[in-house]
Amino acid sequence: MRHLRVPNREVEDALLTLRDRGWLATGMRVIPDEDDDYRLVPLDPGAPIEMTNPLDSHQLVQHEGVVDNRVDTDWWNHLALLVDEEEIEAFGEDWPSSHEFISDMMVVRIEPNLDPYSSRIAEAKLRAHPHIRLVLNDEGVQGELRIRKLTPIGARVDGDIITENIPQSACSTRVLVRESGRSIACDPNKAYFSTKLQSERLETLSLSKELRAILGRPINVCDPFCGVGPALSTLLSESELVNHVLASDLNPEAVALLLDNLGRWDRRDYPSEPSPISRIFEDRIVGIADATRLLEDDSLTGRWDLIIVNLPHRTIEFLPSLMPLLELSTPSLVRGRVIVPESEIPGANEEIKRSLPRLLTGFPEPSLRIKRDYSSSLRLCSFEAWISPQQT
């Protein structure tokens, strides 16, 4: 999570400015820096990538966010008014203390044994978070496109909390999310989107700027599992970083949202309806496509300096079919995420390396870094691979 590193004597002024601009993370704590003369102030995901005056004199750093338990206890207090103490104790850690905010919605995962309490859980969450409009129960991913099934369990309608017979008008899941100073249209019921991956996207931005410096020109980016385009949002926000873009997804609903987003980010007129991948502008190739078949189009192969592989359940499987897309006359970069059991990470590292062209000398070999737990046994990891120009 991004934090602003602020001298102790300037923390109050920084907090006032961040609150005024809507850039202070809610529900997270200001924490001490390793240097006792500084504090780390948590930034909202919607805060711009670069701070402006008077905050631009402070260093931006990445640090694990610390939840403000003084806020979290509110939800427990409200739950205690709705559920008997004996019942709360009986289910222990099964209660959904964690959640994800997507704009004015909250996504929680309720264990099946707590289904009878879902209405009361939703009411407690809505009472504890007055800015939330809709609470959704995450029932897991479904189908080939791995779309989350999100069921409304509570809503705020004209100031009232509703948990039964929720009006359809209150159940819309299409929202605008502010991230790194950009607005991203998304609908988590139609296309996967996670606000928790902002730090990953900022890492990709940093690596892309490094690649631009190596090449001495803007880079060409291929995002064949792009969803609604959050990775592209961050990259396109950097001036003169990106030249040509290939953005595709197998999910037509995701591509429809992507077209809406690209139209706002690029300030150009994109089609309103999704269609098979095509060249929409000279520097934009966008549409519905099976990423594993892009190599069948000669006009798409050997062109891309950066390939983003954001399909963590199948990244290793698909890597070989994506490598022909790389521009191999100059250094290039593959950035990916993988879900794997922790015990299998060494083997996965070797499999990744076997799928890649020759690596660039002087750069670290690709190695999976654990970002967070995906489940009790699986870990969500990321990697980057620097590819050497290949001899012909």
Secondary structure, DSSP 8 states (H G I E B T S, - for coil): -EEEEEEGGGHHHHHHHHHHHT-B-TTB--EE-SSTTEEEEEB-TTS-SS--TTGGGSEEEE----B-HHHHHHHHHHHHHHS-HHHHHHHGGGS----EEETTEEEE---GGGGGGHHHHHHHHHHH-TT--EEEEEEEEETTTTEEEEEEEEEEETTEEE-SS--GGG----EEEEETTEEEEE-TTTS---GGGHHHHHHHHHHHHHHHHHHTS-EEEEETT-TT-HHHHHHHTSTTTEEEEEEEES-HHHHHHHHHHHHHHHTS---SS--BSEEEETTEEEEE--GGGGGG-TTTTT-BSEEEE--TTTHHHHHHHHGGGB--SS-EEEEEEEEEEGGGHHHHHHHHHHHS--B-TTS-----EEEEESSSSEEEEEEEEEE-----
